[in-house]
Amino acid sequence: MAEAAGRVGHEVRVIVPPSLVGAVKRTGLDYVVGDEPPSSFVDEVWAKLRAGRPGRVAGLIDRELFAERCTQAMLVGARAVRDSWRPNVIMREPCEYASAIAAHEAGIAQVQIGISLAAIERGVLDMVTPIIEGFCAGVATAIATAPYLTSFPASLDPSPWPDTRRFRRAARAARRSRIGGRATSGRCCT
Protein backbone atom coordinates (compact mmCIF):
# COMPACT_ATOMS: atom_id res chain seq x y z
CA MET A 1 0.00 0.00 0.00
CA ALA A 2 2.84 2.38 0.77
CA GLU A 3 4.42 1.75 -2.61
CA ALA A 4 1.05 2.30 -4.34
CA ALA A 5 0.58 5.60 -2.48
CA GLY A 6 4.02 6.69 -3.64
CA ARG A 7 3.28 5.75 -7.25
CA VAL A 8 0.27 8.10 -7.35
CA GLY A 9 2.24 11.05 -6.01
CA HIS A 10 1.94 10.90 -2.23
CA GLU A 11 4.97 11.52 -0.07
CA VAL A 12 5.39 8.33 1.96
CA ARG A 13 7.41 7.59 5.07
CA VAL A 14 7.46 4.19 6.74
CA ILE A 15 8.38 3.52 10.37
CA VAL A 16 9.78 0.06 10.99
CA PRO A 17 11.41 -1.85 13.82
CA PRO A 18 15.12 -2.65 13.35
CA SER A 19 14.30 -6.20 12.26
CA LEU A 20 12.48 -4.90 9.14
CA VAL A 21 15.07 -2.40 7.90
CA GLY A 22 16.29 -4.75 5.16
CA ALA A 23 12.76 -5.27 3.84
CA VAL A 24 11.93 -1.56 3.73
CA LYS A 25 15.28 -0.69 2.12
CA ARG A 26 14.40 -2.96 -0.81
CA THR A 27 11.26 -0.88 -1.48
CA GLY A 28 13.20 2.36 -1.93
CA LEU A 29 10.70 4.15 0.32
CA ASP A 30 11.73 6.79 2.85
CA TYR A 31 11.83 5.18 6.28
CA VAL A 32 12.50 5.79 9.95
CA VAL A 33 13.72 3.09 12.33
CA GLY A 34 11.73 2.76 15.53
CA ASP A 35 12.33 0.25 18.28
CA GLU A 36 11.26 -3.28 19.14
CA PRO A 37 11.10 -5.45 22.25
CA PRO A 38 14.31 -7.24 23.22
CA SER A 39 14.77 -10.55 21.42
CA SER A 40 14.92 -12.29 24.81
CA PHE A 41 11.33 -11.19 25.51
CA VAL A 42 10.17 -12.29 22.04
CA ASP A 43 11.85 -15.67 22.60
CA GLU A 44 10.07 -16.03 25.99
CA VAL A 45 6.67 -15.37 24.44
CA TRP A 46 7.28 -17.91 21.68
CA ALA A 47 8.48 -20.47 24.26
CA LYS A 48 5.26 -19.94 26.27
CA LEU A 49 3.24 -20.39 23.11
CA ARG A 50 4.98 -23.63 22.16
CA ALA A 51 4.76 -25.06 25.68
CA GLY A 52 1.16 -24.12 26.41
CA ARG A 53 -2.10 -25.84 25.64
CA PRO A 54 -3.93 -24.21 22.70
CA GLY A 55 -6.83 -22.95 24.81
CA ARG A 56 -4.50 -21.29 27.29
CA VAL A 57 -2.15 -19.55 24.85
CA ALA A 58 -4.69 -18.33 22.30
CA GLY A 59 -4.06 -14.64 21.68
CA LEU A 60 -0.78 -14.60 23.62
CA ILE A 61 1.21 -13.13 20.72
CA ASP A 62 -1.45 -10.49 20.06
CA ARG A 63 -1.77 -9.44 23.70
CA GLU A 64 1.72 -9.71 25.20
CA LEU A 65 3.87 -9.09 22.15
CA PHE A 66 1.98 -6.89 19.67
CA ALA A 67 -0.44 -4.90 21.85
CA GLU A 68 1.79 -4.47 24.87
CA ARG A 69 5.52 -4.72 24.17
CA CYS A 70 5.69 -3.79 20.47
CA THR A 71 3.41 -0.81 21.09
CA GLN A 72 5.52 0.29 24.03
CA ALA A 73 8.71 -0.04 21.97
CA MET A 74 7.43 1.79 18.85
CA LEU A 75 5.39 4.54 20.52
CA VAL A 76 8.24 7.01 21.02
CA GLY A 77 9.27 6.64 17.37
CA ALA A 78 5.70 6.87 16.06
CA ARG A 79 5.10 10.07 18.01
CA ALA A 80 8.40 11.55 16.84
CA VAL A 81 7.60 10.88 13.18
CA ARG A 82 4.10 12.27 13.65
CA ASP A 83 5.36 15.45 15.31
CA SER A 84 8.27 16.14 12.98
CA TRP A 85 6.63 15.14 9.73
CA ARG A 86 2.90 15.88 10.26
CA PRO A 87 1.31 13.27 7.93
CA ASN A 88 -2.21 13.75 6.52
CA VAL A 89 -3.07 10.10 7.11
CA ILE A 90 -1.48 7.14 8.86
CA MET A 91 -1.88 3.72 7.23
CA ARG A 92 -1.29 0.77 9.52
CA GLU A 93 -1.53 -2.98 9.65
CA PRO A 94 -3.97 -4.49 12.16
CA CYS A 95 -1.55 -5.67 14.87
CA GLU A 96 0.53 -2.49 14.98
CA TYR A 97 -0.93 -0.09 17.52
CA ALA A 98 1.71 2.59 18.17
CA SER A 99 0.85 4.47 14.97
CA ALA A 100 -2.88 4.23 15.78
CA ILE A 101 -2.19 5.82 19.16
CA ALA A 102 -0.01 8.53 17.60
CA ALA A 103 -2.74 9.27 15.03
CA HIS A 104 -5.53 9.34 17.62
CA GLU A 105 -3.63 11.64 19.98
CA ALA A 106 -3.13 14.22 17.22
CA GLY A 107 -6.47 13.85 15.44
CA ILE A 108 -4.80 12.51 12.28
CA ALA A 109 -6.86 10.25 10.01
CA GLN A 110 -5.90 6.62 10.09
CA VAL A 111 -6.58 3.67 7.82
CA GLN A 112 -6.19 0.02 8.69
CA ILE A 113 -4.90 -2.27 5.93
CA GLY A 114 -6.41 -5.73 6.34
CA ILE A 115 -4.01 -8.64 6.07
CA SER A 116 -6.30 -11.43 7.26
CA LEU A 117 -10.02 -12.12 7.50
CA ALA A 118 -11.90 -9.09 8.79
CA ALA A 119 -13.73 -10.97 11.56
CA ILE A 120 -10.44 -12.32 12.92
CA GLU A 121 -8.88 -8.86 12.94
CA ARG A 122 -11.95 -7.40 14.67
CA GLY A 123 -11.80 -10.17 17.28
CA VAL A 124 -8.15 -9.37 17.95
CA LEU A 125 -8.99 -5.68 18.44
CA ASP A 126 -11.70 -6.62 20.93
CA MET A 127 -9.24 -8.86 22.78
CA VAL A 128 -6.45 -6.25 23.01
CA THR A 129 -8.67 -3.23 23.73
CA PRO A 130 -7.91 -3.19 27.49
CA ILE A 131 -4.18 -3.14 26.73
CA ILE A 132 -4.13 -0.43 24.07
CA GLU A 133 -6.61 1.72 25.98
CA GLY A 134 -4.00 1.80 28.74
CA PHE A 135 -1.73 3.71 26.36
CA CYS A 136 -4.42 6.11 25.09
CA ALA A 137 -8.11 6.25 25.99
CA GLY A 138 -10.36 6.06 22.95
CA VAL A 139 -7.83 4.49 20.59
CA ALA A 140 -9.78 1.24 20.20
CA THR A 141 -12.87 3.15 19.06
CA ALA A 142 -10.74 5.22 16.68
CA ILE A 143 -9.37 2.00 15.16
CA ALA A 144 -12.82 0.40 14.98
CA THR A 145 -14.34 3.37 13.15
CA ALA A 146 -11.44 4.13 10.79
CA PRO A 147 -11.60 2.94 7.19
CA TYR A 148 -10.66 -0.72 6.85
CA LEU A 149 -9.08 -1.58 3.48
CA THR A 150 -9.09 -5.16 2.29
CA SER A 151 -8.44 -7.04 -0.91
CA PHE A 152 -10.69 -9.92 0.17
CA PRO A 153 -14.04 -9.97 -1.66
CA ALA A 154 -17.21 -9.63 0.43
CA SER A 155 -18.39 -13.08 -0.68
CA LEU A 156 -15.40 -14.66 1.09
CA ASP A 157 -14.92 -12.17 3.90
CA PRO A 158 -18.00 -10.44 5.28
CA SER A 159 -16.72 -7.54 7.36
CA PRO A 160 -17.77 -6.38 10.82
CA TRP A 161 -15.88 -3.09 10.27
CA PRO A 162 -18.43 -0.31 9.64
CA ASP A 163 -16.29 1.46 7.02
CA THR A 164 -14.94 -1.43 4.94
CA ARG A 165 -13.43 -0.51 1.58
CA ARG A 166 -12.48 -3.24 -0.83
CA PHE A 167 -9.84 -2.99 -3.53
CA ARG A 168 -8.43 -5.19 -6.21
CA ARG A 169 -4.91 -5.22 -7.49
CA ALA A 170 -4.96 -4.21 -11.11
CA ALA A 171 -2.76 -5.77 -13.76
CA ARG A 172 0.52 -3.89 -14.09
CA ALA A 173 -0.25 -2.35 -17.52
CA ALA A 174 -3.69 -1.17 -16.42
CA ARG A 175 -2.24 0.25 -13.22
CA ARG A 176 0.37 2.25 -15.15
CA SER A 177 -2.19 3.82 -17.49
CA ARG A 178 -4.47 4.92 -14.63
CA ILE A 179 -1.65 6.40 -12.60
CA GLY A 180 -0.27 8.42 -15.49
CA GLY A 181 -3.15 10.90 -15.49
CA ARG A 182 -3.68 11.19 -11.73
CA ALA A 183 -1.21 13.29 -9.84
CA THR A 184 -2.19 13.78 -6.23
CA SER A 185 -0.09 14.64 -3.28
CA GLY A 186 -0.18 14.33 0.45
CA ARG A 187 1.78 12.80 3.25
CA CYS A 188 1.24 9.24 4.26
CA CYS A 189 2.95 7.42 7.09
CA THR A 190 2.78 3.64 7.38
C-alpha positions in Angstrom: 0.0 0.0 0.0 2.8 2.4 0.8 4.4 1.8 -2.6 1.1 2.3 -4.3 0.6 5.6 -2.5 4.0 6.7 -3.6 3.3 5.8 -7.3 0.3 8.1 -7.3 2.2 11.1 -6.0 1.9 10.9 -2.2 5.0 11.5 -0.1 5.4 8.3 2.0 7.4 7.6 5.1 7.5 4.2 6.7 8.4 3.5 10.4 9.8 0.1 11.0 11.4 -1.8 13.8 15.1 -2.6 13.4 14.3 -6.2 12.3 12.5 -4.9 9.1 15.1 -2.4 7.9 16.3 -4.8 5.2 12.8 -5.3 3.8 11.9 -1.6 3.7 15.3 -0.7 2.1 14.4 -3.0 -0.8 11.3 -0.9 -1.5 13.2 2.4 -1.9 10.7 4.2 0.3 11.7 6.8 2.8 11.8 5.2 6.3 12.5 5.8 9.9 13.7 3.1 12.3 11.7 2.8 15.5 12.3 0.3 18.3 11.3 -3.3 19.1 11.1 -5.4 22.3 14.3 -7.2 23.2 14.8 -10.6 21.4 14.9 -12.3 24.8 11.3 -11.2 25.5 10.2 -12.3 22.0 11.8 -15.7 22.6 10.1 -16.0 26.0 6.7 -15.4 24.4 7.3 -17.9 21.7 8.5 -20.5 24.3 5.3 -19.9 26.3 3.2 -20.4 23.1 5.0 -23.6 22.2 4.8 -25.1 25.7 1.2 -24.1 26.4 -2.1 -25.8 25.6 -3.9 -24.2 22.7 -6.8 -23.0 24.8 -4.5 -21.3 27.3 -2.2 -19.6 24.9 -4.7 -18.3 22.3 -4.1 -14.6 21.7 -0.8 -14.6 23.6 1.2 -13.1 20.7 -1.5 -10.5 20.1 -1.8 -9.4 23.7 1.7 -9.7 25.2 3.9 -9.1 22.2 2.0 -6.9 19.7 -0.4 -4.9 21.9 1.8 -4.5 24.9 5.5 -4.7 24.2 5.7 -3.8 20.5 3.4 -0.8 21.1 5.5 0.3 24.0 8.7 0.0 22.0 7.4 1.8 18.9 5.4 4.5 20.5 8.2 7.0 21.0 9.3 6.6 17.4 5.7 6.9 16.1 5.1 10.1 18.0 8.4 11.6 16.8 7.6 10.9 13.2 4.1 12.3 13.7 5.4 15.4 15.3 8.3 16.1 13.0 6.6 15.1 9.7 2.9 15.9 10.3 1.3 13.3 7.9 -2.2 13.7 6.5 -3.1 10.1 7.1 -1.5 7.1 8.9 -1.9 3.7 7.2 -1.3 0.8 9.5 -1.5 -3.0 9.7 -4.0 -4.5 12.2 -1.5 -5.7 14.9 0.5 -2.5 15.0 -0.9 -0.1 17.5 1.7 2.6 18.2 0.9 4.5 15.0 -2.9 4.2 15.8 -2.2 5.8 19.2 0.0 8.5 17.6 -2.7 9.3 15.0 -5.5 9.3 17.6 -3.6 11.6 20.0 -3.1 14.2 17.2 -6.5 13.8 15.4 -4.8 12.5 12.3 -6.9 10.2 10.0 -5.9 6.6 10.1 -6.6 3.7 7.8 -6.2 0.0 8.7 -4.9 -2.3 5.9 -6.4 -5.7 6.3 -4.0 -8.6 6.1 -6.3 -11.4 7.3 -10.0 -12.1 7.5 -11.9 -9.1 8.8 -13.7 -11.0 11.6 -10.4 -12.3 12.9 -8.9 -8.9 12.9 -12.0 -7.4 14.7 -11.8 -10.2 17.3 -8.2 -9.4 18.0 -9.0 -5.7 18.4 -11.7 -6.6 20.9 -9.2 -8.9 22.8 -6.5 -6.2 23.0 -8.7 -3.2 23.7 -7.9 -3.2 27.5 -4.2 -3.1 26.7 -4.1 -0.4 24.1 -6.6 1.7 26.0 -4.0 1.8 28.7 -1.7 3.7 26.4 -4.4 6.1 25.1 -8.1 6.2 26.0 -10.4 6.1 23.0 -7.8 4.5 20.6 -9.8 1.2 20.2 -12.9 3.1 19.1 -10.7 5.2 16.7 -9.4 2.0 15.2 -12.8 0.4 15.0 -14.3 3.4 13.1 -11.4 4.1 10.8 -11.6 2.9 7.2 -10.7 -0.7 6.8 -9.1 -1.6 3.5 -9.1 -5.2 2.3 -8.4 -7.0 -0.9 -10.7 -9.9 0.2 -14.0 -10.0 -1.7 -17.2 -9.6 0.4 -18.4 -13.1 -0.7 -15.4 -14.7 1.1 -14.9 -12.2 3.9 -18.0 -10.4 5.3 -16.7 -7.5 7.4 -17.8 -6.4 10.8 -15.9 -3.1 10.3 -18.4 -0.3 9.6 -16.3 1.5 7.0 -14.9 -1.4 4.9 -13.4 -0.5 1.6 -12.5 -3.2 -0.8 -9.8 -3.0 -3.5 -8.4 -5.2 -6.2 -4.9 -5.2 -7.5 -5.0 -4.2 -11.1 -2.8 -5.8 -13.8 0.5 -3.9 -14.1 -0.3 -2.3 -17.5 -3.7 -1.2 -16.4 -2.2 0.3 -13.2 0.4 2.3 -15.2 -2.2 3.8 -17.5 -4.5 4.9 -14.6 -1.6 6.4 -12.6 -0.3 8.4 -15.5 -3.1 10.9 -15.5 -3.7 11.2 -11.7 -1.2 13.3 -9.8 -2.2 13.8 -6.2 -0.1 14.6 -3.3 -0.2 14.3 0.5 1.8 12.8 3.3 1.2 9.2 4.3 2.9 7.4 7.1 2.8 3.6 7.4 
